[in-house]
Amino acid sequence: MPDKTHFESRQLSDGTLYIRFNDFNASETASVASALRGAGMHPVILDLRYNEGGLANLLLDHLIPQGVPLYNIQGRKGTRTLPARYESLQYDGRLAVLIGPSTSSAAEISAWVLHQAGRAILIGRPTNGSVLGSRYYPLPDGGSIQIAVDNVTMPDGTVLESRGIAPDIEIEPTPDQLRAGRDPALEAADRALHR
């Protein structure tokens, strides 16, 4: 498991841009958008393996054309579809998304949307299937509780909750690879982008 640094962007030796961030919040997704603008036509690997989610449209607006339906939110007041909002894409080059069991919420939604739109190949391990919209409510002792309040489905009706997403290329790192400091999912993503 990587350190808890919230945002990392670096260029691999072959020019591929590697981006990792842990939350879909305004600050981190602004950093991601800036990195994507600087990628040019170099391939990009988005590492969402330890991303806990947030608001998926903060990233998808930079990668999916304006008006394309992203996902549906169903709450007490009905169902609404969130479309991509930006007129010009920040990045339209080759894209791989790393996913795994700790990929949840907005990270799962984003991986699915990018894959279904033909924008990304998914590499790693299956995700955990935790995509319900939730809110935090205060407790009398000063703590808080997170409660699911919205159902999230994909525009075609696909339900990710409790099901997750399977990668296109499944990679299970071995203990020897981990001890040697290797990242086989990252290596596979880089190879896939340069085929």
C-alpha positions in Angstrom: 0.0 0.0 0.0 1.4 3.4 -1.0 2.0 6.2 1.5 -1.0 8.4 2.2 0.2 11.4 0.1 -2.9 12.7 -1.5 -1.6 13.6 -4.9 1.4 12.3 -6.9 2.2 12.9 -10.6 5.4 11.8 -12.2 6.6 10.8 -15.7 7.8 7.3 -16.2 11.0 6.6 -18.2 9.1 6.1 -21.5 7.1 9.3 -21.2 3.9 7.9 -19.7 2.4 10.2 -17.1 1.5 8.4 -13.8 -1.1 10.2 -11.6 -2.3 8.9 -8.2 -4.8 10.7 -5.9 -6.7 9.4 -2.9 -9.9 11.5 -2.8 -12.2 13.1 -5.4 -12.3 16.5 -3.8 -11.9 19.9 -5.4 -8.2 20.4 -4.4 -7.0 17.0 -5.6 -9.0 16.9 -8.8 -7.7 20.4 -9.6 -4.2 19.0 -9.3 -5.1 16.0 -11.5 -6.6 18.4 -14.1 -3.4 20.4 -14.2 -1.3 17.3 -14.7 -3.6 16.1 -17.5 -3.3 19.5 -19.2 0.5 19.1 -19.1 0.4 15.5 -20.5 0.1 16.5 -24.1 -0.3 13.3 -26.1 1.7 11.1 -23.7 -0.2 8.1 -22.3 -1.6 8.5 -18.8 -2.1 6.0 -16.0 -4.6 7.0 -13.4 -4.0 5.0 -10.2 -7.3 4.7 -8.3 -6.4 1.6 -6.3 -6.5 3.4 -2.9 -9.0 6.1 -3.8 -11.9 6.4 -1.4 -14.1 8.5 -3.6 -16.0 11.7 -3.4 -17.6 13.4 -6.4 -16.8 11.5 -9.7 -17.8 14.4 -12.0 -14.9 16.5 -10.7 -12.6 14.2 -12.7 -14.9 13.0 -15.4 -15.7 16.5 -16.6 -12.0 16.7 -17.7 -12.1 13.4 -19.7 -15.6 13.0 -21.1 -17.2 15.3 -23.7 -19.8 17.8 -22.5 -23.4 16.5 -22.3 -22.5 12.8 -22.1 -24.5 11.2 -19.3 -22.1 10.1 -16.5 -24.3 8.4 -13.9 -27.7 8.5 -12.3 -28.5 9.5 -8.7 -31.7 8.3 -7.2 -32.8 9.9 -3.9 -36.1 10.6 -2.1 -37.0 13.3 -4.6 -36.5 11.2 -7.7 -33.7 10.3 -10.2 -31.4 12.7 -11.9 -28.7 12.1 -14.5 -25.4 13.9 -14.1 -23.9 14.9 -17.5 -20.3 15.9 -18.2 -20.1 19.7 -18.1 -17.0 21.0 -19.8 -17.0 22.0 -23.5 -13.3 21.0 -24.1 -11.6 17.9 -22.8 -8.5 18.5 -20.7 -7.0 15.2 -22.1 -8.0 12.9 -24.9 -5.0 10.7 -25.2 -4.5 7.0 -24.2 -5.6 6.2 -20.7 -5.2 3.2 -18.3 -6.9 3.1 -14.9 -5.5 1.0 -12.1 -8.2 -0.4 -9.8 -8.3 -2.8 -6.9 -10.3 -3.8 -3.7 -9.7 -0.4 -2.1 -11.1 1.4 -5.1 -14.5 2.7 -4.0 -17.3 5.2 -4.6 -16.4 7.9 -7.1 -13.3 6.0 -8.1 -15.4 3.0 -9.1 -17.9 5.2 -11.0 -15.1 7.0 -12.8 -13.4 3.8 -13.8 -16.7 2.3 -15.2 -17.6 5.5 -17.1 -14.1 5.9 -18.6 -14.2 2.2 -19.6 -17.7 2.3 -21.1 -16.9 5.4 -23.0 -13.9 3.6 -24.6 -11.6 6.1 -22.9 -9.6 3.7 -20.7 -8.4 0.2 -20.2 -8.9 -1.1 -16.6 -6.0 -3.0 -15.0 -5.5 -4.5 -11.5 -8.0 -6.3 -9.3 -11.8 -6.2 -9.0 -13.2 -3.2 -7.0 -15.3 -3.5 -3.9 -18.8 -2.3 -5.1 -19.3 0.6 -2.7 -20.9 3.4 -4.7 -24.0 4.6 -2.8 -24.2 8.3 -2.2 -23.8 9.0 1.5 -23.8 11.9 4.0 -22.3 12.4 7.4 -24.6 13.2 10.3 -23.4 14.4 13.7 -23.9 12.3 16.8 -24.6 13.6 20.3 -21.1 12.6 21.6 -19.4 14.7 18.9 -18.7 11.9 16.5 -20.5 11.4 13.2 -22.1 8.6 11.3 -22.1 8.0 7.5 -25.4 6.9 6.1 -26.2 6.0 2.5 -28.9 8.3 1.2 -28.7 7.9 -2.6 -28.6 5.0 -5.0 -26.2 5.4 -7.9 -26.7 3.6 -11.2 -25.1 3.9 -14.6 -26.9 5.4 -17.5 -27.6 2.0 -19.1 -29.0 0.7 -15.8 -25.9 -1.1 -14.6 -25.6 -1.4 -10.8 -22.1 -1.4 -9.3 -23.2 -1.5 -5.6 -22.1 -4.8 -4.1 -20.8 -5.9 -7.5 -17.9 -3.7 -8.3 -16.0 -3.7 -11.5 -13.7 -6.4 -13.0 -10.5 -5.2 -14.7 -9.8 -5.9 -18.4 -6.4 -7.2 -17.3 -6.4 -8.8 -13.9 -3.0 -8.6 -12.0 -2.5 -10.2 -8.6 1.0 -9.1 -7.3 3.0 -11.9 -5.7 4.8 -11.5 -2.4 8.1 -11.7 -4.2 7.2 -8.9 -6.6 6.1 -6.7 -3.6 9.3 -7.5 -1.7 11.3 -6.5 -4.7 9.5 -3.2 -4.8 7.8 -3.9 -8.1 4.3 -2.9 -9.1 3.1 -5.4 -11.7 -0.2 -3.6 -12.3 1.6 -0.4 -13.1 4.0 -2.3 -15.3 1.1 -4.0 -17.2 -0.7 -0.7 -17.7 2.4 0.9 -19.2 2.9 -2.1 -21.5 -0.8 -2.0 -22.6 -0.6 1.8 -23.4 2.5 1.2 -25.6 1.1 -1.6 -27.7 
